[in-house]
Amino acid sequence: MTKKRPYSSIIVDGVEQAPSRAMLYPVGFKREDFQKAQVGIASTWSNLTPCNMHINELAEHAAAGVDANGAKSVVFNTITVSDGISMGTPGMRYSLVSREVIADSIETVVGAQGFDGLVAIGGCDKNMPGCAMAMARLDRPAIFVYGGTIQPGAERRDIISVFEAVGSRAENLISAEELQEVEETAIPGPGSCGGMYTANTMASAIEALGLSLPNSSSQEAVGEDKIKDCYRAGAAVADLVEKDLTPSKLLTRESFENAITLVIALEGSTNAVLHLLAIASAANIPLEINDFSRIGKRVPVLADMRPAGHYSMSELVAIGGIQPLMKSLLDEGLLHGECMTVTGKSVAENLADVGPYPDGQEIIRPFSNPIKPDSHLRILRGNIASGGSVAKITGHEGERFTGSARVFHGEEAGMEAIMDGTVREGDIVVIRYEGPRGGPGMREMLSPTSALNGRGLAGKVALITDGRFSGGSSGFVVGHVVPEAYEGGLIGLIEDGDTITIDAVANEINLEVADGELEERRKRWTPPKPYASKGTLAKYASLVTNASEGAVTDKNLRV
């Protein structure tokens, strides 16, 4: 039985707390449970998306692990929203906002109920960083459990197959019946989107941070491995409470460097930049976008993973997951092996007995033959992005693009022009007023990038935005432009026909227009009316920082 109860004892001990105990008997407490440490199980279950439809079952297994190890589990829920369903619609404005709501709600429940420890289980994209942010804020013994990746659909399809089929249909490359068949067979059951998209990227990054048990990020959503992972996590948190091993003892600048290194090696999502900055902010770790450039100079891209590559997360799981990759990165001196993890052991100790990938596998390249010798995540600056921007340049697209601007106010206008053939080879599509404040919510541009690819324009057209991209986006794309258009950024002054150059070697993005002309345009510019004047989106827009600071909502409130 765990003895340490620093928070739950305040809630349930003593004569004066009899009413608190009375409220807990009906929800399953017995008299002896009040002498046990209480561990909250934060479940992101929802039946609105395959990513989370199975999470409550996993939460029950985590609770069983807690109870079997002498503590008392209490399961509670937080929200999720589906990026894949809301993509390309006004509803996508709530996606990044949901990260803040998840973090706030977990912090609220754990703080209010006096839990001594926490297991957080997430499936869809914003679940992972939202859970990790709450863990960092609370600084109580905690473990994150990933809900797991989805299995491939027919013909190895996934959700990106559907988005790209939309573009192919617009180009008459496939029939309406073929699109329908793709739509009905791409998503076979529970789990998060199957490539190295944002969910799998962030699950891997959180494991590298030391907040998950080994290989929690590399399991399918269905099967015994994930059930055992949840049970072990529950049991482990009970031990962490005894040891008082909290996130502040695990999260260091070095652990964030480990996470960045793994994300680069995996060719992970651009959203990792935004989310790791946010988690670091919650943990009071001084992380900046320049750190991604610094680390990226020495870390190669090794994983041939979708969307730019060929393989799914399920196929990586089948050959051993991310642990052999982490071991090889450690052996190359690219990971900080001394960083502590939720196992109570260091990264190096966790990896000590991990063997190599099987001979003949083609998913993870050797260091002697990388997909790219340095990072695919490029932090670009220049007159368009004086505060920084993030590009995902894998090498498949080339490393430099000069083109003629084709400018759109918002995603819908850009998508319409892509679908009707207005956008042509050599164009640089500019989709603006989609930033954290201007959107608000920094919508993902998966629909436009997938439509471009589906129409055969990959590498022939570039796209820049003050919004962001899905982990499933590919092509010559630049997002997270700071300052955003709504705040007077230069991206708001670009006009159709302007020449733009994107250089992923020099890490620059520049508008080739004379300073005098830009001054005249600035005099004519006025900010648009805010999208929302009340409610969640309005509150978010009033609090959120820029993308280079992680688009968090509490940084400006700190004293």
C-alpha positions as a Python dict, from the first residue, in 0.01 Angstrom:
ca = {
    (1, 'M'): (0, 0, 0),
    (2, 'T'): (133, 342, -93),
    (3, 'K'): (192, 562, 208),
    (4, 'K'): (240, 905, 55),
    (5, 'R'): (-82, 1102, 13),
    (6, 'P'): (24, 1468, -3),
    (7, 'Y'): (-290, 1588, -182),
    (8, 'S'): (-568, 1336, -116),
    (9, 'S'): (-510, 1351, 259),
    (10, 'I'): (-622, 1715, 254),
    (11, 'I'): (-946, 1612, 84),
    (12, 'V'): (-1043, 1301, 285),
    (13, 'D'): (-865, 1300, 624),
    (14, 'G'): (-1013, 1419, 950),
    (15, 'V'): (-1354, 1464, 1106),
    (16, 'E'): (-1422, 1783, 914),
    (17, 'Q'): (-1383, 1597, 581),
    (18, 'A'): (-1657, 1345, 656),
    (19, 'P'): (-1882, 1505, 390),
    (20, 'S'): (-1607, 1453, 130),
    (21, 'R'): (-1579, 1087, 221),
    (22, 'A'): (-1957, 1050, 215),
    (23, 'M'): (-1963, 1171, -145),
    (24, 'L'): (-1705, 909, -244),
    (25, 'Y'): (-1873, 596, -105),
    (26, 'P'): (-2138, 593, -382),
    (27, 'V'): (-1871, 610, -656),
    (28, 'G'): (-1695, 297, -531),
    (29, 'F'): (-1476, 394, -235),
    (30, 'K'): (-1452, 163, 65),
    (31, 'R'): (-1341, 271, 410),
    (32, 'E'): (-987, 140, 358),
    (33, 'D'): (-950, 332, 30),
    (34, 'F'): (-926, 660, 217),
    (35, 'Q'): (-585, 555, 345),
    (36, 'K'): (-454, 496, -7),
    (37, 'A'): (-297, 740, -250),
    (38, 'Q'): (-551, 850, -510),
    (39, 'V'): (-457, 837, -878),
    (40, 'G'): (-672, 1010, -1137),
    (41, 'I'): (-710, 841, -1476),
    (42, 'A'): (-773, 1112, -1737),
    (43, 'S'): (-958, 947, -2025),
    (44, 'T'): (-1002, 1131, -2354),
    (45, 'W'): (-1272, 886, -2462),
    (46, 'S'): (-1522, 1004, -2718),
    (47, 'N'): (-1733, 827, -2976),
    (48, 'L'): (-1687, 1113, -3221),
    (49, 'T'): (-1356, 986, -3363),
    (50, 'P'): (-1181, 650, -3419),
    (51, 'C'): (-874, 793, -3244),
    (52, 'N'): (-1053, 793, -2908),
    (53, 'M'): (-1342, 548, -2937),
    (54, 'H'): (-1156, 282, -2736),
    (55, 'I'): (-991, 498, -2469),
    (56, 'N'): (-1238, 422, -2189),
    (57, 'E'): (-1153, 52, -2211),
    (58, 'L'): (-785, 141, -2186),
    (59, 'A'): (-861, 364, -1887),
    (60, 'E'): (-1019, 67, -1708),
    (61, 'H'): (-699, -134, -1754),
    (62, 'A'): (-489, 156, -1624),
    (63, 'A'): (-721, 181, -1323),
    (64, 'A'): (-679, -191, -1258),
    (65, 'G'): (-302, -144, -1253),
    (66, 'V'): (-333, 140, -1001),
    (67, 'D'): (-563, -60, -773),
    (68, 'A'): (-347, -374, -789),
    (69, 'N'): (-47, -174, -673),
    (70, 'G'): (-206, -44, -355),
    (71, 'A'): (-344, 293, -464),
    (72, 'K'): (-702, 397, -546),
    (73, 'S'): (-795, 486, -903),
    (74, 'V'): (-1056, 739, -1006),
    (75, 'V'): (-1144, 765, -1376),
    (76, 'F'): (-1258, 1097, -1521),
    (77, 'N'): (-1304, 1234, -1872),
    (78, 'T'): (-1181, 1528, -2069),
    (79, 'I'): (-1267, 1637, -2423),
    (80, 'T'): (-1137, 1563, -2767),
    (81, 'V'): (-1219, 1700, -3111),
    (82, 'S'): (-1140, 1534, -3441),
    (83, 'D'): (-907, 1717, -3678),
    (84, 'G'): (-983, 1470, -3955),
    (85, 'I'): (-1356, 1539, -3937),
    (86, 'S'): (-1341, 1918, -3892),
    (87, 'M'): (-1057, 1972, -4143),
    (88, 'G'): (-1131, 2238, -4401),
    (89, 'T'): (-1434, 2370, -4211),
    (90, 'P'): (-1491, 2649, -3955),
    (91, 'G'): (-1489, 2378, -3688),
    (92, 'M'): (-1114, 2333, -3736),
    (93, 'R'): (-1065, 2664, -3552),
    (94, 'Y'): (-1136, 2474, -3231),
    (95, 'S'): (-864, 2213, -3286),
    (96, 'L'): (-563, 2391, -3135),
    (97, 'V'): (-796, 2553, -2882),
    (98, 'S'): (-883, 2201, -2762),
    (99, 'R'): (-521, 2149, -2657),
    (100, 'E'): (-563, 2431, -2406),
    (101, 'V'): (-905, 2304, -2293),
    (102, 'I'): (-765, 1954, -2235),
    (103, 'A'): (-472, 2088, -2032),
    (104, 'D'): (-699, 2321, -1836),
    (105, 'S'): (-959, 2053, -1765),
    (106, 'I'): (-710, 1791, -1645),
    (107, 'E'): (-538, 2047, -1425),
    (108, 'T'): (-879, 2153, -1291),
    (109, 'V'): (-998, 1804, -1200),
    (110, 'V'): (-670, 1686, -1049),
    (111, 'G'): (-630, 2009, -854),
    (112, 'A'): (-988, 2014, -730),
    (113, 'Q'): (-1006, 1648, -632),
    (114, 'G'): (-664, 1626, -470),
    (115, 'F'): (-525, 1335, -669),
    (116, 'D'): (-176, 1228, -568),
    (117, 'G'): (-90, 1093, -914),
    (118, 'L'): (-217, 1091, -1270),
    (119, 'V'): (-239, 862, -1571),
    (120, 'A'): (-340, 1052, -1886),
    (121, 'I'): (-451, 855, -2193),
    (122, 'G'): (-477, 1032, -2528),
    (123, 'G'): (-553, 939, -2886),
    (124, 'C'): (-607, 1233, -3125),
    (125, 'D'): (-352, 1502, -3209),
    (126, 'K'): (-413, 1764, -2938),
    (127, 'N'): (-464, 1502, -2665),
    (128, 'M'): (-94, 1433, -2638),
    (129, 'P'): (40, 1785, -2583),
    (130, 'G'): (-268, 1880, -2379),
    (131, 'C'): (-207, 1591, -2141),
    (132, 'A'): (166, 1663, -2119),
    (133, 'M'): (106, 2032, -2051),
    (134, 'A'): (-128, 1944, -1765),
    (135, 'M'): (126, 1698, -1625),
    (136, 'A'): (396, 1966, -1632),
    (137, 'R'): (173, 2230, -1471),
    (138, 'L'): (53, 2002, -1192),
    (139, 'D'): (396, 1849, -1125),
    (140, 'R'): (253, 1542, -955),
    (141, 'P'): (368, 1186, -1032),
    (142, 'A'): (222, 1114, -1375),
    (143, 'I'): (251, 893, -1684),
    (144, 'F'): (114, 950, -2032),
    (145, 'V'): (-28, 652, -2223),
    (146, 'Y'): (-81, 671, -2598),
    (147, 'G'): (-406, 522, -2723),
    (148, 'G'): (-221, 365, -3013),
    (149, 'T'): (-203, 384, -3390),
    (150, 'I'): (-476, 265, -3623),
    (151, 'Q'): (-424, -40, -3842),
    (152, 'P'): (-395, 25, -4217),
    (153, 'G'): (-707, 22, -4431),
    (154, 'A'): (-752, -162, -4758),
    (155, 'E'): (-447, -136, -4985),
    (156, 'R'): (-252, 23, -4693),
    (157, 'R'): (-475, 329, -4699),
    (158, 'D'): (-523, 585, -4423),
    (159, 'I'): (-702, 918, -4382),
    (160, 'I'): (-450, 1100, -4605),
    (161, 'S'): (-545, 862, -4885),
    (162, 'V'): (-896, 1007, -4869),
    (163, 'F'): (-784, 1371, -4868),
    (164, 'E'): (-561, 1308, -5169),
    (165, 'A'): (-836, 1117, -5348),
    (166, 'V'): (-1046, 1434, -5331),
    (167, 'G'): (-782, 1615, -5539),
    (168, 'S'): (-753, 1320, -5775),
    (169, 'R'): (-1129, 1326, -5828),
    (170, 'A'): (-1117, 1701, -5905),
    (171, 'E'): (-850, 1628, -6167),
    (172, 'N'): (-1062, 1338, -6305),
    (173, 'L'): (-782, 1096, -6225),
    (174, 'I'): (-1030, 870, -6046),
    (175, 'S'): (-1405, 817, -6075),
    (176, 'A'): (-1671, 905, -5820),
    (177, 'E'): (-1709, 535, -5749),
    (178, 'E'): (-1337, 499, -5682),
    (179, 'L'): (-1346, 794, -5442),
    (180, 'Q'): (-1639, 633, -5262),
    (181, 'E'): (-1447, 306, -5230),
    (182, 'V'): (-1145, 487, -5081),
    (183, 'E'): (-1373, 675, -4841),
    (184, 'E'): (-1533, 354, -4714),
    (185, 'T'): (-1217, 146, -4668),
    (186, 'A'): (-946, 382, -4541),
    (187, 'I'): (-1037, 376, -4171),
    (188, 'P'): (-1085, 17, -4046),
    (189, 'G'): (-1129, 72, -3671),
    (190, 'P'): (-990, 236, -3355),
    (191, 'G'): (-665, 427, -3336),
    (192, 'S'): (-491, 746, -3440),
    (193, 'C'): (-406, 834, -3800),
    (194, 'G'): (-156, 582, -3925),
    (195, 'G'): (148, 764, -4065),
    (196, 'M'): (409, 974, -3888),
    (197, 'Y'): (143, 1238, -3857),
    (198, 'T'): (94, 1457, -3550),
    (199, 'A'): (-50, 1194, -3313),
    (200, 'N'): (226, 938, -3371),
    (201, 'T'): (487, 1213, -3378),
    (202, 'M'): (381, 1357, -3043),
    (203, 'A'): (338, 1016, -2879),
    (204, 'S'): (697, 939, -2980),
    (205, 'A'): (821, 1278, -2861),
    (206, 'I'): (654, 1238, -2521),
    (207, 'E'): (815, 897, -2480),
    (208, 'A'): (1151, 1058, -2559),
    (209, 'L'): (1075, 1324, -2297),
    (210, 'G'): (1055, 1042, -2042),
    (211, 'L'): (684, 1078, -1965),
    (212, 'S'): (573, 740, -2111),
    (213, 'L'): (679, 382, -2052),
    (214, 'P'): (914, 239, -2318),
    (215, 'N'): (739, 172, -2652),
    (216, 'S'): (404, 311, -2535),
    (217, 'S'): (414, 525, -2848),
    (218, 'S'): (474, 228, -3078),
    (219, 'Q'): (174, 1, -3034),
    (220, 'E'): (-147, -51, -3224),
    (221, 'A'): (-467, 68, -3063),
    (222, 'V'): (-609, -282, -3050),
    (223, 'G'): (-437, -584, -2899),
    (224, 'E'): (-277, -717, -2585),
    (225, 'D'): (32, -497, -2604),
    (226, 'K'): (-170, -178, -2554),
    (227, 'I'): (-379, -333, -2276),
    (228, 'K'): (-62, -438, -2092),
    (229, 'D'): (88, -93, -2148),
    (230, 'C'): (-209, 68, -1975),
    (231, 'Y'): (-201, -174, -1682),
    (232, 'R'): (172, -123, -1635),
    (233, 'A'): (130, 253, -1646),
    (234, 'G'): (-128, 241, -1366),
    (235, 'A'): (96, 23, -1154),
    (236, 'A'): (397, 243, -1225),
    (237, 'V'): (225, 566, -1119),
    (238, 'A'): (152, 415, -778),
    (239, 'D'): (527, 358, -744),
    (240, 'L'): (605, 711, -866),
    (241, 'V'): (385, 851, -588),
    (242, 'E'): (594, 662, -332),
    (243, 'K'): (917, 787, -489),
    (244, 'D'): (782, 1141, -541),
    (245, 'L'): (916, 1128, -897),
    (246, 'T'): (739, 1419, -1064),
    (247, 'P'): (761, 1572, -1415),
    (248, 'S'): (986, 1856, -1293),
    (249, 'K'): (1248, 1591, -1214),
    (250, 'L'): (1219, 1445, -1564),
    (251, 'L'): (1164, 1745, -1791),
    (252, 'T'): (1491, 1925, -1857),
    (253, 'R'): (1641, 2110, -2150),
    (254, 'E'): (1824, 1786, -2235),
    (255, 'S'): (1504, 1580, -2237),
    (256, 'F'): (1348, 1828, -2480),
    (257, 'E'): (1656, 1798, -2699),
    (258, 'N'): (1600, 1421, -2695),
    (259, 'A'): (1242, 1472, -2810),
    (260, 'I'): (1345, 1707, -3091),
    (261, 'T'): (1614, 1462, -3203),
    (262, 'L'): (1369, 1174, -3224),
    (263, 'V'): (1109, 1383, -3409),
    (264, 'I'): (1369, 1475, -3671),
    (265, 'A'): (1492, 1118, -3712),
    (266, 'L'): (1130, 1005, -3759),
    (267, 'E'): (1052, 1282, -4012),
    (268, 'G'): (777, 1395, -3777),
    (269, 'S'): (508, 1659, -3800),
    (270, 'T'): (569, 2035, -3801),
    (271, 'N'): (317, 2049, -3518),
    (272, 'A'): (588, 1903, -3295),
    (273, 'V'): (755, 2246, -3299),
    (274, 'L'): (439, 2415, -3174),
    (275, 'H'): (358, 2150, -2914),
    (276, 'L'): (707, 2097, -2772),
    (277, 'L'): (737, 2474, -2726),
    (278, 'A'): (404, 2466, -2541),
    (279, 'I'): (500, 2174, -2315),
    (280, 'A'): (834, 2340, -2240),
    (281, 'S'): (653, 2660, -2152),
    (282, 'A'): (431, 2469, -1907),
    (283, 'A'): (743, 2313, -1754),
    (284, 'N'): (931, 2648, -1740),
    (285, 'I'): (1203, 2512, -1969),
    (286, 'P'): (1360, 2784, -2192),
    (287, 'L'): (1304, 2626, -2535),
    (288, 'E'): (1303, 2836, -2854),
    (289, 'I'): (1241, 2769, -3222),
    (290, 'N'): (1611, 2830, -3288),
    (291, 'D'): (1683, 2516, -3085),
    (292, 'F'): (1516, 2312, -3361),
    (293, 'S'): (1760, 2459, -3614),
    (294, 'R'): (2060, 2404, -3387),
    (295, 'I'): (1976, 2039, -3320),
    (296, 'G'): (1865, 1983, -3679),
    (297, 'K'): (2211, 2052, -3815),
    (298, 'R'): (2345, 1730, -3662),
    (299, 'V'): (2046, 1493, -3675),
    (300, 'P'): (1958, 1306, -3997),
    (301, 'V'): (1613, 1195, -4115),
    (302, 'L'): (1617, 815, -4097),
    (303, 'A'): (1253, 701, -4110),
    (304, 'D'): (1085, 643, -4444),
    (305, 'M'): (743, 722, -4302),
    (306, 'R'): (428, 870, -4446),
    (307, 'P'): (327, 1128, -4556),
    (308, 'A'): (647, 1200, -4754),
    (309, 'G'): (770, 840, -4729),
    (310, 'H'): (621, 496, -4773),
    (311, 'Y'): (549, 326, -4442),
    (312, 'S'): (283, 338, -4171),
    (313, 'M'): (324, 337, -3795),
    (314, 'S'): (183, -17, -3782),
    (315, 'E'): (469, -132, -4003),
    (316, 'L'): (720, 39, -3772),
    (317, 'V'): (551, -127, -3474),
    (318, 'A'): (597, -466, -3643),
    (319, 'I'): (976, -428, -3656),
    (320, 'G'): (1019, -304, -3298),
    (321, 'G'): (880, 48, -3275),
    (322, 'I'): (1096, 346, -3181),
    (323, 'Q'): (1316, 184, -2916),
    (324, 'P'): (1579, 44, -3158),
    (325, 'L'): (1592, 387, -3326),
    (326, 'M'): (1644, 555, -2990),
    (327, 'K'): (1919, 304, -2910),
    (328, 'S'): (2101, 381, -3235),
    (329, 'L'): (2065, 756, -3173),
    (330, 'L'): (2209, 706, -2825),
    (331, 'D'): (2497, 502, -2963),
    (332, 'E'): (2571, 783, -3210),
    (333, 'G'): (2589, 1034, -2925),
    (334, 'L'): (2270, 1212, -3034),
    (335, 'L'): (2062, 1146, -2721),
    (336, 'H'): (2126, 1250, -2362),
    (337, 'G'): (2132, 909, -2197),
    (338, 'E'): (2141, 1046, -1844),
    (339, 'C'): (1788, 1192, -1859),
    (340, 'M'): (1552, 1029, -1611),
    (341, 'T'): (1219, 874, -1713),
    (342, 'V'): (897, 750, -1553),
    (343, 'T'): (1050, 404, -1518),
    (344, 'G'): (1273, 546, -1246),
    (345, 'K'): (1565, 471, -1478),
    (346, 'S'): (1760, 682, -1722),
    (347, 'V'): (1715, 677, -2099),
    (348, 'A'): (2039, 482, -2131),
    (349, 'E'): (1929, 227, -1872),
    (350, 'N'): (1594, 179, -2045),
    (351, 'L'): (1771, 116, -2376),
    (352, 'A'): (2051, -104, -2242),
    (353, 'D'): (1899, -435, -2357),
    (354, 'V'): (1728, -309, -2675),
    (355, 'G'): (1844, -491, -2987),
    (356, 'P'): (1868, -364, -3345),
    (357, 'Y'): (1597, -376, -3608),
    (358, 'P'): (1571, -704, -3801),
    (359, 'D'): (1793, -748, -4103),
    (360, 'G'): (1636, -649, -4432),
    (361, 'Q'): (1389, -393, -4298),
    (362, 'E'): (1366, -75, -4506),
    (363, 'I'): (1168, 155, -4277),
    (364, 'I'): (1456, 296, -4072),
    (365, 'R'): (1765, 383, -4273),
    (366, 'P'): (2121, 343, -4140),
    (367, 'F'): (2319, 656, -4056),
    (368, 'S'): (2535, 584, -4360),
    (369, 'N'): (2236, 622, -4592),
    (370, 'P'): (1989, 873, -4444),
    (371, 'I'): (1684, 1004, -4625),
    (372, 'K'): (1821, 1351, -4549),
    (373, 'P'): (2150, 1429, -4373),
    (374, 'D'): (1997, 1703, -4161),
    (375, 'S'): (1654, 1805, -4036),
    (376, 'H'): (1341, 1827, -4248),
    (377, 'L'): (1202, 2081, -3999),
    (378, 'R'): (1335, 2415, -4119),
    (379, 'I'): (1297, 2735, -3920),
    (380, 'L'): (1282, 3004, -4187),
    (381, 'R'): (1322, 3376, -4133),
    (382, 'G'): (1322, 3672, -4369),
    (383, 'N'): (1106, 3975, -4436),
    (384, 'I'): (790, 3758, -4457),
    (385, 'A'): (865, 3585, -4125),
    (386, 'S'): (1085, 3809, -3911),
    (387, 'G'): (962, 3619, -3604),
    (388, 'G'): (1014, 3280, -3765),
    (389, 'S'): (820, 3020, -3960),
    (390, 'V'): (828, 2641, -3989),
    (391, 'A'): (873, 2442, -4309),
    (392, 'K'): (867, 2069, -4366),
    (393, 'I'): (1127, 2007, -4638),
    (394, 'T'): (1203, 1639, -4671),
    (395, 'G'): (1417, 1663, -4981),
    (396, 'H'): (1153, 1511, -5208),
    (397, 'E'): (1032, 1862, -5301),
    (398, 'G'): (1369, 2025, -5367),
    (399, 'E'): (1521, 2285, -5137),
    (400, 'R'): (1446, 2615, -5310),
    (401, 'F'): (1131, 2755, -5468),
    (402, 'T'): (1074, 3090, -5637),
    (403, 'G'): (727, 3163, -5764),
    (404, 'S'): (446, 3406, -5817),
    (405, 'A'): (211, 3476, -5526),
    (406, 'R'): (-152, 3379, -5547),
    (407, 'V'): (-313, 3527, -5237),
    (408, 'F'): (-622, 3416, -5044),
    (409, 'H'): (-797, 3544, -4735),
    (410, 'G'): (-865, 3220, -4550),
    (411, 'E'): (-850, 2850, -4629),
    (412, 'E'): (-1185, 2820, -4804),
    (413, 'A'): (-1088, 3069, -5076),
    (414, 'G'): (-755, 2894, -5130),
    (415, 'M'): (-916, 2551, -5146),
    (416, 'E'): (-1173, 2668, -5401),
    (417, 'A'): (-899, 2801, -5629),
    (418, 'I'): (-702, 2477, -5602),
    (419, 'M'): (-1004, 2264, -5681),
    (420, 'D'): (-1124, 2471, -5978),
    (421, 'G'): (-780, 2481, -6143),
    (422, 'T'): (-703, 2849, -6078),
    (423, 'V'): (-379, 2752, -5903),
    (424, 'R'): (-113, 2659, -6157),
    (425, 'E'): (239, 2526, -6168),
    (426, 'G'): (487, 2788, -6041),
    (427, 'D'): (241, 2953, -5804),
    (428, 'I'): (307, 3014, -5438),
    (429, 'V'): (-30, 2992, -5266),
    (430, 'V'): (-57, 3238, -4977),
    (431, 'I'): (-333, 3157, -4727),
    (432, 'R'): (-345, 3423, -4456),
    (433, 'Y'): (-552, 3541, -4161),
    (434, 'E'): (-534, 3187, -4024),
    (435, 'G'): (-290, 3255, -3737),
    (436, 'P'): (-345, 3191, -3366),
    (437, 'R'): (-526, 3525, -3323),
    (438, 'G'): (-650, 3593, -3673),
    (439, 'G'): (-804, 3253, -3740),
    (440, 'P'): (-845, 3228, -3456),
    (441, 'G'): (-704, 2887, -3375),
    (442, 'M'): (-443, 2838, -3647),
    (443, 'R'): (-627, 2593, -3871),
    (444, 'E'): (-437, 2309, -4041),
    (445, 'M'): (-405, 2328, -4418),
    (446, 'L'): (-436, 1956, -4488),
    (447, 'S'): (-720, 1995, -4737),
    (448, 'P'): (-528, 2239, -4962),
    (449, 'T'): (-197, 2049, -4947),
    (450, 'S'): (-366, 1715, -5012),
    (451, 'A'): (-568, 1862, -5299),
    (452, 'L'): (-248, 1999, -5455),
    (453, 'N'): (-86, 1657, -5428),
    (454, 'G'): (-396, 1484, -5560),
    (455, 'R'): (-396, 1715, -5862),
    (456, 'G'): (-36, 1625, -5940),
    (457, 'L'): (109, 1961, -5830),
    (458, 'A'): (337, 1830, -5555),
    (459, 'G'): (673, 2005, -5589),
    (460, 'K'): (533, 2231, -5862),
    (461, 'V'): (344, 2464, -5627),
    (462, 'A'): (444, 2600, -5286),
    (463, 'L'): (213, 2712, -5007),
    (464, 'I'): (276, 2954, -4720),
    (465, 'T'): (42, 3040, -4435),
    (466, 'D'): (23, 3193, -4090),
    (467, 'G'): (-185, 2887, -4007),
    (468, 'R'): (-27, 2547, -3970),
    (469, 'F'): (-25, 2202, -4128),
    (470, 'S'): (-146, 1857, -4042),
    (471, 'G'): (120, 1596, -3985),
    (472, 'G'): (-27, 1445, -4300),
    (473, 'S'): (64, 1745, -4514),
    (474, 'S'): (350, 1716, -4759),
    (475, 'G'): (494, 1929, -5035),
    (476, 'F'): (682, 2259, -5038),
    (477, 'V'): (490, 2414, -4751),
    (478, 'V'): (572, 2683, -4493),
    (479, 'G'): (351, 2759, -4193),
    (480, 'H'): (354, 2924, -3850),
    (481, 'V'): (449, 3258, -4012),
    (482, 'V'): (522, 3518, -3741),
    (483, 'P'): (406, 3791, -3727),
    (484, 'E'): (70, 3675, -3856),
    (485, 'A'): (-139, 3881, -4097),
    (486, 'Y'): (-396, 3980, -3835),
    (487, 'E'): (-122, 4148, -3629),
    (488, 'G'): (15, 4344, -3924),
    (489, 'G'): (270, 4090, -4045),
    (490, 'L'): (418, 4126, -4391),
    (491, 'I'): (226, 3819, -4507),
    (492, 'G'): (-81, 4044, -4495),
    (493, 'L'): (73, 4284, -4751),
    (494, 'I'): (152, 4029, -5024),
    (495, 'E'): (-38, 4084, -5351),
    (496, 'D'): (-112, 3854, -5644),
    (497, 'G'): (186, 3832, -5877),
    (498, 'D'): (452, 3925, -5621),
    (499, 'T'): (769, 3718, -5639),
    (500, 'I'): (849, 3508, -5331),
    (501, 'T'): (1159, 3298, -5272),
    (502, 'I'): (1172, 3013, -5019),
    (503, 'D'): (1523, 2886, -4951),
    (504, 'A'): (1544, 2581, -4724),
    (505, 'V'): (1924, 2580, -4734),
    (506, 'A'): (1974, 2942, -4628),
    (507, 'N'): (1655, 2904, -4417),
    (508, 'E'): (1498, 3220, -4557),
    (509, 'I'): (1159, 3326, -4691),
    (510, 'N'): (1146, 3663, -4862),
    (511, 'L'): (906, 3881, -5056),
    (512, 'E'): (1085, 4052, -5345),
    (513, 'V'): (904, 4387, -5333),
    (514, 'A'): (1070, 4726, -5282),
    (515, 'D'): (1056, 4877, -4934),
    (516, 'G'): (883, 5191, -5063),
    (517, 'E'): (602, 4987, -5217),
    (518, 'L'): (560, 4791, -4895),
    (519, 'E'): (533, 5117, -4699),
    (520, 'E'): (253, 5231, -4928),
    (521, 'R'): (71, 4899, -4887),
    (522, 'R'): (104, 4921, -4510),
    (523, 'K'): (-61, 5264, -4510),
    (524, 'R'): (-359, 5111, -4694),
    (525, 'W'): (-381, 4800, -4470),
    (526, 'T'): (-647, 4768, -4201),
    (527, 'P'): (-702, 4463, -3979),
    (528, 'P'): (-1015, 4260, -4052),
    (529, 'K'): (-1299, 4234, -3805),
    (530, 'P'): (-1236, 3959, -3546),
    (531, 'Y'): (-1390, 3625, -3638),
    (532, 'A'): (-1544, 3582, -3291),
    (533, 'S'): (-1651, 3843, -3038),
    (534, 'K'): (-1760, 3611, -2757),
    (535, 'G'): (-1714, 3259, -2628),
    (536, 'T'): (-1424, 3018, -2649),
    (537, 'L'): (-1265, 3146, -2971),
    (538, 'A'): (-1276, 3508, -2857),
    (539, 'K'): (-1118, 3420, -2521),
    (540, 'Y'): (-848, 3220, -2698),
    (541, 'A'): (-769, 3501, -2942),
    (542, 'S'): (-734, 3752, -2658),
    (543, 'L'): (-488, 3536, -2463),
    (544, 'V'): (-285, 3338, -2716),
    (545, 'T'): (82, 3401, -2789),
    (546, 'N'): (232, 3377, -3136),
    (547, 'A'): (329, 3047, -3296),
    (548, 'S'): (701, 3092, -3223),
    (549, 'E'): (608, 3090, -2854),
    (550, 'G'): (395, 2777, -2886),
    (551, 'A'): (55, 2951, -2919),
    (552, 'V'): (-12, 2908, -2546),
    (553, 'T'): (-277, 3096, -2349),
    (554, 'D'): (-122, 3140, -2007),
    (555, 'K'): (224, 3280, -2076),
    (556, 'N'): (117, 3646, -2072),
    (557, 'L'): (-66, 3592, -1741),
    (558, 'R'): (243, 3486, -1548),
    (559, 'V'): (405, 3716, -1294),
}
